[in-house]
Amino acid sequence: MKFEDFQKDLARLRKDLKACITEVEKVCKVSDEDRLQPFKDKMEDFLTQAKSELETLDTQLSSNHKLFLELTVFFLVKAKAGEKEVSPNTFFCIWHEFSSDFKDHWKKENKAILKERLKAAEECFRQAKEKASYSVKPKHASGIKAKLGMKI
């Protein structure tokens, strides 16, 4: 994708809109007044809306182009040899490499953190188990049960 391609598309749309306007004017001149009305109102609404949308697209394209250039300056991306400015393809190729590397390192770090937490949890469980373990002492033979057991 290149901004020049979008500008060419907008110029072609502008040209097509002008051709449509001239065709509508021709039809309005040639047609009778009693057959003209629904067509003329609908087409005037359409052409007004199309002009406003085309102007909106033009301003959006210019503002996006400006923002893109500011973005490339912010990230210190230089244009390739033979290009006057950084193309979106160049910038996003670099960005894709960075983001995929970042994602891979992020996953590795998360796995390492999970392993550390698992080891810490196992250690806490082991320590709690050692604290909770108790020893059973044998009973002395001085209780009632022991005395009755001796008589039988």
Order of alpha helices (4+ residues) and beta strands (2+ residues): alpha-alpha-alpha-alpha
